[in-house]
Amino acid sequence: KKETKNSLSCSVFKTPLNTSILYASVSLDSTDEENPRRIPIIVYKCIQYLKKYGLKKEGIFRVNGNERRIQASVKSFDEPPYLGPDTFENLSVYDIAGLLKLYIRSLPDSLFPNEIYLPLLRYYNSYEGENDRIKILQLFLMMLPRNYLILLEYLFDLFNLVTKFSEYNQMNSSNLAKVFAPNLLKPMNTEPTLKDYEITTSIVKFIIDHDSEFHI
């Protein structure tokens, strides 16, 4: 996995994905790929840790981590070389899960961009059949910027994996969707209605449950 960095005065949190990926990312493909898939290194490090240590932790993503430790980690990712702490040994699983949630929440534009928010909700909600909803979501995902789509796929792979251990962690797709939907699907300059929240939660739950249908 090849990391990239430079000496510019930049940040990772509260920074557009397409900007931070230029100096704080990791490749998911071999270096000889012409256009390798890249994701933020903070996401890569958090998810690798959670896959190794967090899958059986009860309430993962629901239980809050320690705010002081999370903010210290934010600072280390926001300063050159943007690689974060050398080790997560002083952090708990809940701290790492909280760090990942905070990164997603801090993105200036949600990973499902604002301009597709209303059309996506309207079309998804107008169909109830499983195959119809798969096709609708596949169509909308094809509209996303490449880096957004790559990151979403990486995140939903984790969410789907977490549900496979729900016997231990008590986090099924419905619970995960309630946590992440408000940060993945946000309307522009307004608060979502209760109806919108119900639809966005349904969308995120559906993608988690049918994760394999939405791979690039």
TORPA-4810 file (N, C-alpha, C, O; in nm, 3 decimals):
<nodes>
NODE_1_0.084_-0.118_0.000_0.000_0.000_0.000_0.089_0.124_0.000_0.170_0.142_0.091_K
NODE_2_0.075_0.208_-0.098_0.161_0.324_-0.112_0.093_0.449_-0.060_-0.017_0.483_-0.103_K
NODE_3_0.158_0.517_0.034_0.102_0.638_0.090_0.154_0.759_0.015_0.266_0.757_-0.038_E
NODE_4_0.074_0.865_0.009_0.117_0.988_-0.055_0.109_1.102_0.044_0.022_1.103_0.131_T
NODE_5_0.199_1.196_0.029_0.200_1.312_0.118_0.281_1.423_0.052_0.357_1.397_-0.041_K
NODE_6_0.265_1.544_0.099_0.349_1.653_0.054_0.364_1.752_0.167_0.318_1.727_0.278_N
NODE_7_0.429_1.863_0.141_0.461_1.957_0.247_0.364_2.073_0.253_0.386_2.168_0.328_S
NODE_8_0.256_2.068_0.177_0.158_2.176_0.179_0.091_2.185_0.316_0.077_2.084_0.386_L
NODE_9_0.050_2.304_0.352_-0.024_2.322_0.476_-0.170_2.292_0.449_-0.245_2.379_0.405_S
NODE_10_-0.210_2.170_0.476_-0.345_2.125_0.444_-0.404_2.059_0.567_-0.350_2.070_0.677_C
NODE_11_-0.513_1.991_0.549_-0.575_1.916_0.657_-0.650_1.798_0.598_-0.661_1.785_0.476_S
NODE_12_-0.701_1.712_0.684_-0.777_1.595_0.642_-0.924_1.611_0.679_-1.013_1.587_0.598_V
NODE_13_-0.948_1.652_0.803_-1.085_1.674_0.848_-1.140_1.805_0.792_-1.067_1.902_0.774_F
NODE_14_-1.270_1.805_0.764_-1.340_1.922_0.710_-1.282_1.966_0.575_-1.292_2.082_0.537_K
NODE_15_-1.223_1.872_0.504_-1.161_1.899_0.374_-1.230_1.813_0.268_-1.256_1.695_0.293_T
NODE_16_-1.259_1.870_0.150_-1.323_1.790_0.045_-1.243_1.664_0.014_-1.120_1.666_0.011_P
NODE_17_-1.312_1.555_-0.008_-1.247_1.427_-0.034_-1.150_1.436_-0.151_-1.039_1.385_-0.142_L
NODE_18_-1.191_1.500_-0.260_-1.106_1.506_-0.378_-0.981_1.590_-0.357_-0.887_1.584_-0.436_N
NODE_19_-0.979_1.669_-0.250_-0.859_1.747_-0.215_-0.765_1.665_-0.128_-0.648_1.648_-0.161_T
NODE_20_-0.817_1.613_-0.018_-0.730_1.542_0.077_-0.674_1.414_0.018_-0.569_1.366_0.062_S
NODE_21_-0.743_1.358_-0.079_-0.697_1.232_-0.137_-0.566_1.251_-0.213_-0.495_1.155_-0.241_I
NODE_22_-0.534_1.376_-0.247_-0.410_1.407_-0.319_-0.287_1.393_-0.230_-0.177_1.367_-0.280_L
NODE_23_-0.303_1.410_-0.099_-0.185_1.410_-0.011_-0.201_1.323_0.113_-0.108_1.312_0.193_Y
NODE_24_-0.317_1.262_0.131_-0.338_1.181_0.253_-0.418_1.057_0.220_-0.523_1.032_0.280_A
NODE_25_-0.369_0.979_0.125_-0.445_0.863_0.081_-0.356_0.740_0.068_-0.234_0.748_0.076_S
NODE_26_-0.421_0.628_0.048_-0.351_0.501_0.029_-0.413_0.431_-0.091_-0.534_0.439_-0.113_V
NODE_27_-0.330_0.364_-0.169_-0.378_0.294_-0.287_-0.431_0.156_-0.250_-0.370_0.084_-0.170_S
NODE_28_-0.544_0.120_-0.308_-0.600_-0.014_-0.287_-0.552_-0.112_-0.394_-0.579_-0.231_-0.385_L
NODE_29_-0.481_-0.061_-0.493_-0.435_-0.143_-0.604_-0.284_-0.142_-0.611_-0.218_-0.062_-0.545_D
NODE_30_-0.228_-0.230_-0.693_-0.084_-0.234_-0.710_-0.037_-0.105_-0.776_-0.112_-0.040_-0.849_S
NODE_31_0.088_-0.071_-0.751_0.140_0.058_-0.798_0.151_0.066_-0.950_0.165_0.176_-1.004_T
NODE_32_0.144_-0.047_-1.019_0.155_-0.041_-1.165_0.020_-0.019_-1.233_0.013_-0.012_-1.356_D
NODE_33_-0.087_-0.010_-1.153_-0.217_0.024_-1.211_-0.212_0.165_-1.266_-0.155_0.255_-1.205_E
NODE_34_-0.273_0.184_-1.382_-0.270_0.316_-1.445_-0.347_0.420_-1.364_-0.303_0.535_-1.353_E
NODE_35_-0.460_0.381_-1.308_-0.542_0.474_-1.231_-0.593_0.402_-1.106_-0.710_0.368_-1.096_N
NODE_36_-0.502_0.380_-1.009_-0.539_0.299_-0.893_-0.648_0.363_-0.808_-0.660_0.485_-0.802_P
NODE_37_-0.726_0.279_-0.744_-0.827_0.327_-0.651_-0.757_0.375_-0.523_-0.669_0.308_-0.471_R
NODE_38_-0.799_0.493_-0.475_-0.739_0.548_-0.354_-0.849_0.583_-0.254_-0.958_0.625_-0.292_R
NODE_39_-0.817_0.567_-0.127_-0.908_0.610_-0.020_-0.826_0.688_0.082_-0.704_0.672_0.089_I
NODE_40_-0.891_0.772_0.162_-0.818_0.846_0.266_-0.747_0.750_0.361_-0.802_0.648_0.401_P
NODE_41_-0.625_0.784_0.395_-0.548_0.694_0.482_-0.613_0.680_0.619_-0.601_0.575_0.682_I
NODE_42_-0.681_0.784_0.665_-0.750_0.773_0.794_-0.857_0.664_0.788_-0.874_0.588_0.884_I
NODE_43_-0.930_0.657_0.678_-1.034_0.555_0.663_-0.970_0.417_0.657_-1.017_0.323_0.721_V
NODE_44_-0.863_0.405_0.579_-0.795_0.276_0.565_-0.745_0.226_0.701_-0.768_0.111_0.737_Y
NODE_45_-0.678_0.314_0.776_-0.623_0.272_0.905_-0.733_0.235_1.005_-0.722_0.135_1.075_K
NODE_46_-0.837_0.316_1.009_-0.947_0.287_1.103_-1.015_0.155_1.070_-1.042_0.074_1.158_C
NODE_47_-1.043_0.133_0.942_-1.115_0.012_0.903_-1.030_-0.113_0.923_-1.081_-0.216_0.967_I
NODE_48_-0.902_-0.105_0.891_-0.815_-0.220_0.915_-0.813_-0.256_1.064_-0.816_-0.374_1.100_Q
NODE_49_-0.808_-0.154_1.148_-0.807_-0.177_1.293_-0.939_-0.239_1.339_-0.941_-0.335_1.415_Y
NODE_50_-1.049_-0.182_1.291_-1.181_-0.231_1.333_-1.207_-0.373_1.285_-1.270_-0.452_1.356_L
NODE_51_-1.160_-0.406_1.166_-1.175_-0.543_1.117_-1.099_-0.642_1.206_-1.142_-0.756_1.226_K
NODE_52_-0.986_-0.597_1.257_-0.901_-0.686_1.337_-0.948_-0.697_1.482_-0.943_-0.805_1.541_K
NODE_53_-0.995_-0.585_1.538_-1.022_-0.584_1.682_-1.167_-0.550_1.721_-1.206_-0.570_1.836_Y
NODE_54_-1.247_-0.501_1.625_-1.374_-0.444_1.665_-1.501_-0.519_1.630_-1.608_-0.483_1.677_G
NODE_55_-1.491_-0.623_1.549_-1.612_-0.684_1.495_-1.703_-0.747_1.600_-1.824_-0.756_1.580_L
NODE_56_-1.646_-0.789_1.711_-1.727_-0.853_1.815_-1.754_-0.761_1.934_-1.810_-0.804_2.035_K
NODE_57_-1.715_-0.634_1.921_-1.735_-0.539_2.031_-1.880_-0.492_2.034_-1.930_-0.436_1.936_K
NODE_58_-1.947_-0.514_2.145_-2.088_-0.476_2.155_-2.105_-0.325_2.138_-2.035_-0.245_2.200_E
NODE_59_-2.199_-0.288_2.053_-2.231_-0.147_2.033_-2.130_-0.070_1.951_-2.126_0.053_1.959_G
NODE_60_-2.047_-0.139_1.872_-1.952_-0.069_1.787_-2.028_0.030_1.698_-2.128_-0.005_1.637_I
NODE_61_-1.979_0.151_1.691_-2.038_0.266_1.621_-2.156_0.329_1.696_-2.196_0.441_1.664_F
NODE_62_-2.210_0.260_1.794_-2.318_0.319_1.873_-2.265_0.375_2.004_-2.308_0.482_2.049_R
NODE_63_-2.172_0.303_2.067_-2.111_0.348_2.192_-2.008_0.456_2.161_-1.924_0.438_2.073_V
NODE_64_-2.014_0.567_2.232_-1.922_0.677_2.208_-1.782_0.645_2.259_-1.766_0.575_2.360_N
NODE_65_-1.682_0.696_2.187_-1.545_0.685_2.233_-1.509_0.802_2.323_-1.594_0.884_2.357_G
NODE_66_-1.382_0.808_2.363_-1.332_0.916_2.448_-1.302_1.039_2.362_-1.217_1.033_2.273_N
NODE_67_-1.372_1.148_2.389_-1.361_1.267_2.304_-1.219_1.324_2.304_-1.171_1.369_2.200_E
NODE_68_-1.153_1.324_2.417_-1.017_1.379_2.424_-0.921_1.299_2.337_-0.841_1.356_2.263_R
NODE_69_-0.930_1.166_2.344_-0.840_1.083_2.263_-0.874_1.095_2.115_-0.785_1.095_2.030_R
NODE_70_-1.002_1.105_2.083_-1.043_1.120_1.944_-0.989_1.250_1.887_-0.936_1.252_1.775_I
NODE_71_-1.002_1.359_1.961_-0.954_1.489_1.912_-0.802_1.492_1.897_-0.750_1.558_1.808_Q
NODE_72_-0.732_1.422_1.984_-0.586_1.412_1.971_-0.549_1.340_1.842_-0.452_1.375_1.776_A
NODE_73_-0.627_1.238_1.807_-0.603_1.166_1.682_-0.636_1.253_1.561_-0.566_1.249_1.460_S
NODE_74_-0.743_1.331_1.571_-0.778_1.425_1.464_-0.660_1.516_1.436_-0.622_1.538_1.321_V
NODE_75_-0.601_1.570_1.542_-0.488_1.662_1.528_-0.371_1.595_1.457_-0.305_1.657_1.374_K
NODE_76_-0.345_1.468_1.489_-0.231_1.400_1.428_-0.255_1.370_1.280_-0.160_1.366_1.202_S
NODE_77_-0.381_1.350_1.241_-0.411_1.331_1.099_-0.414_1.463_1.023_-0.391_1.466_0.902_F
NODE_78_-0.440_1.573_1.093_-0.452_1.703_1.028_-0.319_1.775_1.011_-0.314_1.882_0.952_D
NODE_79_-0.212_1.716_1.063_-0.080_1.778_1.053_0.010_1.692_0.964_-0.002_1.570_0.964_E
NODE_80_0.102_1.757_0.888_0.195_1.679_0.804_0.268_1.576_0.888_0.304_1.606_1.002_P
NODE_81_0.291_1.455_0.837_0.259_1.409_0.700_0.120_1.349_0.683_0.098_1.271_0.591_P
NODE_82_0.026_1.384_0.771_-0.116_1.344_0.757_-0.139_1.193_0.769_-0.234_1.140_0.712_Y
NODE_83_-0.051_1.126_0.841_-0.061_0.980_0.852_-0.121_0.935_0.983_-0.140_0.815_1.004_L
NODE_84_-0.151_1.028_1.072_-0.210_0.991_1.199_-0.107_0.937_1.297_0.013_0.940_1.268_G
NODE_85_-0.152_0.887_1.412_-0.058_0.832_1.510_0.010_0.707_1.457_-0.045_0.635_1.374_P
NODE_86_0.131_0.684_1.506_0.206_0.566_1.462_0.134_0.437_1.500_0.142_0.336_1.430_D
NODE_87_0.063_0.442_1.611_-0.008_0.324_1.659_-0.139_0.367_1.725_-0.151_0.479_1.775_T
NODE_88_-0.234_0.278_1.724_-0.363_0.304_1.790_-0.368_0.237_1.928_-0.476_0.219_1.984_F
NODE_89_-0.252_0.199_1.981_-0.252_0.117_2.104_-0.311_0.191_2.224_-0.358_0.126_2.318_E
NODE_90_-0.310_0.324_2.223_-0.366_0.400_2.334_-0.514_0.434_2.314_-0.575_0.503_2.396_N
NODE_91_-0.571_0.384_2.204_-0.711_0.412_2.173_-0.795_0.285_2.187_-0.745_0.174_2.169_L
NODE_92_-0.921_0.302_2.219_-1.012_0.188_2.226_-1.079_0.168_2.091_-1.074_0.254_2.004_S
NODE_93_-1.142_0.053_2.075_-1.220_0.027_1.953_-1.325_0.136_1.934_-1.350_0.179_1.821_V
NODE_94_-1.385_0.181_2.044_-1.490_0.283_2.034_-1.431_0.419_1.994_-1.498_0.499_1.928_Y
NODE_95_-1.306_0.445_2.034_-1.238_0.567_1.989_-1.218_0.564_1.838_-1.244_0.663_1.769_D
NODE_96_-1.172_0.450_1.787_-1.145_0.437_1.643_-1.275_0.447_1.564_-1.280_0.513_1.460_I
NODE_97_-1.379_0.382_1.612_-1.509_0.391_1.545_-1.559_0.535_1.547_-1.615_0.582_1.448_A
NODE_98_-1.539_0.604_1.658_-1.579_0.744_1.668_-1.499_0.834_1.576_-1.552_0.929_1.520_G
NODE_99_-1.370_0.803_1.560_-1.284_0.879_1.469_-1.332_0.865_1.325_-1.336_0.963_1.250_L
NODE_100_-1.368_0.744_1.287_-1.419_0.720_1.152_-1.551_0.792_1.130_-1.572_0.854_1.026_L
NODE_101_-1.641_0.784_1.227_-1.769_0.855_1.216_-1.747_1.005_1.204_-1.813_1.072_1.124_K
NODE_102_-1.654_1.059_1.283_-1.628_1.202_1.280_-1.573_1.246_1.145_-1.610_1.351_1.094_L
NODE_103_-1.484_1.164_1.087_-1.431_1.199_0.955_-1.543_1.207_0.852_-1.550_1.303_0.775_Y
NODE_104_-1.629_1.107_0.850_-1.740_1.107_0.753_-1.831_1.227_0.776_-1.875_1.292_0.681_I
NODE_105_-1.859_1.255_0.903_-1.948_1.367_0.936_-1.886_1.501_0.899_-1.957_1.597_0.868_R
NODE_106_-1.753_1.509_0.901_-1.685_1.637_0.877_-1.666_1.670_0.730_-1.628_1.782_0.696_S
NODE_107_-1.693_1.574_0.641_-1.676_1.603_0.498_-1.770_1.717_0.457_-1.889_1.712_0.488_L
NODE_108_-1.717_1.819_0.389_-1.801_1.933_0.350_-1.920_1.894_0.263_-2.028_1.952_0.275_P
NODE_109_-1.901_1.796_0.177_-2.010_1.744_0.095_-2.028_1.598_0.131_-1.931_1.523_0.135_D
NODE_110_-2.150_1.556_0.156_-2.173_1.417_0.193_-2.136_1.326_0.076_-2.132_1.370_-0.039_S
NODE_111_-2.110_1.199_0.106_-2.064_1.107_0.003_-2.170_1.078_-0.102_-2.138_1.041_-0.215_L
NODE_112_-2.296_1.093_-0.066_-2.402_1.102_-0.166_-2.426_1.252_-0.186_-2.496_1.313_-0.105_F
NODE_113_-2.370_1.312_-0.291_-2.372_1.458_-0.304_-2.512_1.518_-0.295_-2.611_1.455_-0.330_P
NODE_114_-2.517_1.642_-0.247_-2.644_1.710_-0.221_-2.736_1.712_-0.342_-2.857_1.701_-0.329_N
NODE_115_-2.677_1.727_-0.462_-2.763_1.745_-0.580_-2.843_1.620_-0.616_-2.942_1.629_-0.688_E
NODE_116_-2.802_1.503_-0.567_-2.881_1.383_-0.597_-2.971_1.344_-0.480_-3.045_1.245_-0.489_I
NODE_117_-2.966_1.420_-0.372_-3.040_1.384_-0.251_-3.190_1.366_-0.277_-3.244_1.258_-0.253_Y
NODE_118_-3.255_1.468_-0.326_-3.400_1.461_-0.346_-3.440_1.362_-0.456_-3.533_1.284_-0.436_L
NODE_119_-3.372_1.364_-0.573_-3.408_1.264_-0.675_-3.390_1.121_-0.627_-3.473_1.035_-0.656_P
NODE_120_-3.282_1.095_-0.554_-3.257_0.960_-0.504_-3.369_0.916_-0.409_-3.421_0.805_-0.421_L
NODE_121_-3.404_1.003_-0.316_-3.510_0.967_-0.221_-3.642_0.944_-0.293_-3.716_0.851_-0.260_L
NODE_122_-3.672_1.029_-0.389_-3.801_1.019_-0.459_-3.809_0.890_-0.540_-3.909_0.818_-0.532_R
NODE_123_-3.705_0.860_-0.618_-3.708_0.740_-0.702_-3.704_0.613_-0.617_-3.777_0.517_-0.644_Y
NODE_124_-3.619_0.612_-0.516_-3.610_0.493_-0.430_-3.744_0.465_-0.364_-3.788_0.350_-0.357_Y
NODE_125_-3.808_0.569_-0.316_-3.932_0.552_-0.241_-4.051_0.517_-0.331_-4.154_0.471_-0.283_N
NODE_126_-4.036_0.540_-0.461_-4.147_0.512_-0.553_-4.149_0.365_-0.597_-4.244_0.321_-0.661_S
NODE_127_-4.044_0.290_-0.561_-4.038_0.147_-0.593_-4.024_0.067_-0.464_-3.952_0.108_-0.372_Y
NODE_128_-4.092_-0.045_-0.457_-4.083_-0.128_-0.338_-4.017_-0.263_-0.365_-3.974_-0.331_-0.271_E
NODE_129_-4.010_-0.303_-0.491_-3.949_-0.431_-0.524_-3.798_-0.429_-0.505_-3.733_-0.328_-0.534_G
NODE_130_-3.743_-0.539_-0.457_-3.600_-0.549_-0.430_-3.517_-0.524_-0.555_-3.423_-0.444_-0.552_E
NODE_131_-3.550_-0.590_-0.666_-3.473_-0.574_-0.789_-3.482_-0.432_-0.844_-3.385_-0.378_-0.895_N
NODE_132_-3.601_-0.372_-0.833_-3.618_-0.233_-0.878_-3.530_-0.139_-0.798_-3.466_-0.050_-0.853_D
NODE_133_-3.527_-0.160_-0.669_-3.446_-0.072_-0.584_-3.297_-0.091_-0.608_-3.220_0.004_-0.603_R
NODE_134_-3.257_-0.214_-0.635_-3.116_-0.239_-0.670_-3.079_-0.161_-0.796_-2.975_-0.096_-0.800_I
NODE_135_-3.164_-0.167_-0.898_-3.136_-0.097_-1.024_-3.134_0.054_-1.005_-3.048_0.123_-1.061_K
NODE_136_-3.228_0.106_-0.926_-3.232_0.250_-0.899_-3.103_0.295_-0.831_-3.043_0.395_-0.870_I
NODE_137_-3.062_0.222_-0.729_-2.943_0.260_-0.655_-2.817_0.244_-0.739_-2.726_0.326_-0.729_L
NODE_138_-2.811_0.141_-0.821_-2.696_0.124_-0.911_-2.685_0.242_-1.006_-2.575_0.291_-1.033_Q
NODE_139_-2.798_0.288_-1.056_-2.800_0.402_-1.148_-2.748_0.528_-1.079_-2.665_0.600_-1.135_L
NODE_140_-2.795_0.554_-0.958_-2.751_0.674_-0.887_-2.605_0.665_-0.846_-2.534_0.766_-0.849_F
NODE_141_-2.560_0.547_-0.808_-2.419_0.531_-0.771_-2.327_0.557_-0.889_-2.215_0.606_-0.872_L
NODE_142_-2.373_0.524_-1.009_-2.293_0.550_-1.129_-2.273_0.699_-1.153_-2.181_0.739_-1.224_M
NODE_143_-2.359_0.782_-1.094_-2.349_0.927_-1.110_-2.245_0.990_-1.017_-2.206_1.105_-1.036_M
NODE_144_-2.200_0.916_-0.919_-2.111_0.973_-0.818_-1.970_0.991_-0.872_-1.926_0.916_-0.959_L
NODE_145_-1.897_1.091_-0.820_-1.754_1.102_-0.851_-1.682_0.973_-0.812_-1.718_0.908_-0.714_P
NODE_146_-1.582_0.938_-0.889_-1.514_0.809_-0.869_-1.463_0.791_-0.726_-1.482_0.685_-0.667_R
NODE_147_-1.399_0.893_-0.671_-1.344_0.880_-0.536_-1.453_0.859_-0.431_-1.432_0.789_-0.332_N
NODE_148_-1.569_0.920_-0.453_-1.681_0.901_-0.362_-1.730_0.757_-0.367_-1.756_0.695_-0.264_Y
NODE_149_-1.741_0.705_-0.488_-1.790_0.569_-0.506_-1.695_0.466_-0.445_-1.739_0.370_-0.381_L
NODE_150_-1.566_0.487_-0.465_-1.466_0.396_-0.409_-1.474_0.394_-0.257_-1.471_0.288_-0.195_I
NODE_151_-1.485_0.513_-0.198_-1.491_0.521_-0.052_-1.620_0.460_0.001_-1.618_0.390_0.102_L
NODE_152_-1.731_0.486_-0.065_-1.858_0.427_-0.022_-1.852_0.275_-0.026_-1.900_0.208_0.066_L
NODE_153_-1.795_0.221_-0.131_-1.784_0.075_-0.142_-1.701_0.019_-0.027_-1.735_-0.084_0.030_E
NODE_154_-1.593_0.087_0.006_-1.505_0.041_0.114_-1.578_0.047_0.249_-1.565_-0.044_0.331_Y
NODE_155_-1.654_0.154_0.271_-1.730_0.168_0.395_-1.840_0.063_0.406_-1.857_0.000_0.510_L
NODE_156_-1.915_0.044_0.297_-2.027_-0.050_0.303_-1.978_-0.194_0.315_-2.048_-0.278_0.371_F
NODE_157_-1.860_-0.224_0.263_-1.803_-0.357_0.285_-1.782_-0.380_0.435_-1.809_-0.488_0.487_D
NODE_158_-1.733_-0.275_0.504_-1.716_-0.287_0.649_-1.850_-0.304_0.719_-1.865_-0.391_0.805_L
NODE_159_-1.947_-0.221_0.684_-2.078_-0.228_0.750_-2.140_-0.367_0.733_-2.195_-0.423_0.827_F
NODE_160_-2.129_-0.421_0.611_-2.183_-0.554_0.586_-2.112_-0.659_0.671_-2.174_-0.751_0.724_N
NODE_161_-1.980_-0.644_0.684_-1.903_-0.737_0.766_-1.943_-0.727_0.913_-1.955_-0.829_0.981_L
NODE_162_-1.965_-0.605_0.961_-2.007_-0.586_1.100_-2.138_-0.660_1.127_-2.155_-0.719_1.234_V
NODE_163_-2.230_-0.656_1.031_-2.360_-0.723_1.052_-2.345_-0.874_1.064_-2.429_-0.939_1.127_T
NODE_164_-2.242_-0.929_1.007_-2.221_-1.074_1.015_-2.182_-1.117_1.157_-2.186_-1.235_1.190_K
NODE_165_-2.144_-1.020_1.239_-2.108_-1.048_1.379_-2.209_-0.985_1.475_-2.178_-0.961_1.592_F
NODE_166_-2.330_-0.959_1.425_-2.430_-0.890_1.507_-2.471_-0.970_1.630_-2.521_-0.914_1.728_S
NODE_167_-2.450_-1.101_1.626_-2.477_-1.185_1.744_-2.394_-1.136_1.863_-2.437_-1.146_1.978_E
NODE_168_-2.275_-1.084_1.833_-2.185_-1.036_1.938_-2.196_-0.884_1.957_-2.203_-0.836_2.070_Y
NODE_169_-2.198_-0.809_1.844_-2.190_-0.663_1.856_-2.326_-0.593_1.864_-2.332_-0.473_1.889_N
NODE_170_-2.433_-0.667_1.842_-2.569_-0.611_1.849_-2.592_-0.499_1.748_-2.677_-0.413_1.769_Q
NODE_171_-2.515_-0.500_1.638_-2.529_-0.396_1.536_-2.568_-0.461_1.404_-2.482_-0.501_1.325_M
NODE_172_-2.699_-0.471_1.381_-2.747_-0.520_1.253_-2.754_-0.405_1.153_-2.717_-0.292_1.186_N
NODE_173_-2.800_-0.433_1.033_-2.799_-0.330_0.929_-2.891_-0.213_0.964_-2.862_-0.099_0.927_S
NODE_174_-2.999_-0.241_1.034_-3.090_-0.133_1.074_-3.023_-0.038_1.173_-3.035_0.084_1.161_S
NODE_175_-2.953_-0.094_1.270_-2.884_-0.011_1.369_-2.772_0.070_1.306_-2.755_0.188_1.338_N
NODE_176_-2.695_0.008_1.217_-2.588_0.080_1.148_-2.643_0.192_1.061_-2.587_0.301_1.055_L
NODE_177_-2.754_0.164_0.994_-2.815_0.265_0.907_-2.860_0.387_0.987_-2.846_0.500_0.942_A
NODE_178_-2.914_0.364_1.106_-2.957_0.476_1.190_-2.839_0.563_1.231_-2.854_0.685_1.246_K
NODE_179_-2.723_0.502_1.249_-2.603_0.577_1.287_-2.547_0.656_1.169_-2.511_0.773_1.185_V
NODE_180_-2.540_0.593_1.051_-2.465_0.653_0.940_-2.549_0.729_0.838_-2.497_0.817_0.770_F
NODE_181_-2.677_0.697_0.826_-2.759_0.763_0.724_-2.755_0.916_0.733_-2.744_0.982_0.630_A
NODE_182_-2.765_0.975_0.854_-2.766_1.121_0.861_-2.637_1.186_0.812_-2.638_1.304_0.777_P
NODE_183_-2.527_1.111_0.809_-2.399_1.167_0.765_-2.365_1.131_0.620_-2.286_1.200_0.557_N
NODE_184_-2.424_1.025_0.569_-2.398_0.986_0.431_-2.494_1.054_0.333_-2.457_1.082_0.219_L
NODE_185_-2.615_1.080_0.378_-2.718_1.141_0.293_-2.774_1.263_0.364_-2.853_1.251_0.458_L
NODE_186_-2.732_1.382_0.318_-2.775_1.505_0.384_-2.832_1.603_0.282_-2.775_1.620_0.174_K
NODE_187_-2.946_1.666_0.313_-2.998_1.769_0.223_-2.914_1.896_0.233_-2.844_1.917_0.332_P
NODE_188_-2.919_1.978_0.130_-2.839_2.099_0.128_-2.908_2.211_0.207_-3.024_2.245_0.182_M
NODE_189_-2.836_2.266_0.303_-2.879_2.387_0.376_-3.013_2.372_0.448_-3.085_2.470_0.464_N
NODE_190_-3.045_2.254_0.490_-3.171_2.235_0.562_-3.163_2.108_0.645_-3.077_2.023_0.622_T
NODE_191_-3.252_2.096_0.740_-3.260_1.975_0.820_-3.354_1.876_0.751_-3.458_1.916_0.699_E
NODE_192_-3.319_1.748_0.750_-3.408_1.650_0.687_-3.538_1.635_0.766_-3.539_1.646_0.888_P
NODE_193_-3.645_1.611_0.695_-3.772_1.583_0.761_-3.769_1.442_0.818_-3.681_1.363_0.784_T
NODE_194_-3.863_1.412_0.905_-3.871_1.277_0.962_-3.892_1.175_0.851_-3.835_1.066_0.855_L
NODE_195_-3.974_1.210_0.752_-3.997_1.120_0.639_-3.869_1.097_0.561_-3.838_0.984_0.522_K
NODE_196_-3.792_1.205_0.539_-3.664_1.192_0.468_-3.569_1.102_0.546_-3.501_1.018_0.488_D
NODE_197_-3.565_1.119_0.677_-3.478_1.037_0.760_-3.516_0.889_0.748_-3.428_0.803_0.742_Y
NODE_198_-3.644_0.861_0.746_-3.689_0.722_0.731_-3.643_0.664_0.597_-3.603_0.548_0.590_E
NODE_199_-3.650_0.746_0.491_-3.611_0.696_0.359_-3.460_0.679_0.351_-3.412_0.577_0.300_I
NODE_200_-3.383_0.777_0.400_-3.238_0.765_0.393_-3.189_0.647_0.476_-3.095_0.578_0.436_T
NODE_201_-3.251_0.624_0.590_-3.215_0.508_0.671_-3.246_0.379_0.598_-3.169_0.283_0.604_T
NODE_202_-3.358_0.376_0.529_-3.395_0.258_0.450_-3.294_0.235_0.337_-3.257_0.121_0.308_S
NODE_203_-3.250_0.344_0.273_-3.152_0.332_0.163_-3.021_0.274_0.215_-2.967_0.180_0.156_I
NODE_204_-2.970_0.329_0.324_-2.842_0.281_0.377_-2.855_0.136_0.424_-2.764_0.055_0.399_V
NODE_205_-2.963_0.102_0.489_-2.986_-0.038_0.531_-2.990_-0.130_0.410_-2.933_-0.239_0.412_K
NODE_206_-3.058_-0.088_0.305_-3.072_-0.169_0.184_-2.935_-0.194_0.120_-2.906_-0.306_0.078_F
NODE_207_-2.852_-0.090_0.113_-2.720_-0.107_0.052_-2.634_-0.200_0.138_-2.562_-0.284_0.084_I
NODE_208_-2.641_-0.188_0.269_-2.566_-0.278_0.356_-2.609_-0.423_0.332_-2.526_-0.512_0.319_I
NODE_209_-2.740_-0.445_0.327_-2.793_-0.581_0.311_-2.761_-0.640_0.174_-2.750_-0.762_0.160_D
NODE_210_-2.747_-0.554_0.072_-2.723_-0.601_-0.065_-2.587_-0.552_-0.115_-2.571_-0.520_-0.233_H
NODE_211_-2.492_-0.546_-0.025_-2.360_-0.487_-0.053_-2.297_-0.538_-0.181_-2.240_-0.460_-0.258_D
NODE_212_-2.305_-0.668_-0.206_-2.237_-0.727_-0.322_-2.294_-0.679_-0.455_-2.228_-0.691_-0.558_S
NODE_213_-2.414_-0.624_-0.454_-2.477_-0.575_-0.577_-2.420_-0.440_-0.621_-2.447_-0.394_-0.732_E
NODE_214_-2.342_-0.377_-0.534_-2.301_-0.239_-0.561_-2.150_-0.223_-0.570_-2.099_-0.113_-0.551_F
NODE_215_-2.079_-0.330_-0.600_-1.935_-0.319_-0.618_-1.904_-0.265_-0.757_-1.976_-0.290_-0.854_H
NODE_216_-1.796_-0.190_-0.764_-1.755_-0.132_-0.892_-1.716_-0.243_-0.989_-1.678_-0.214_-1.103_I
</nodes>
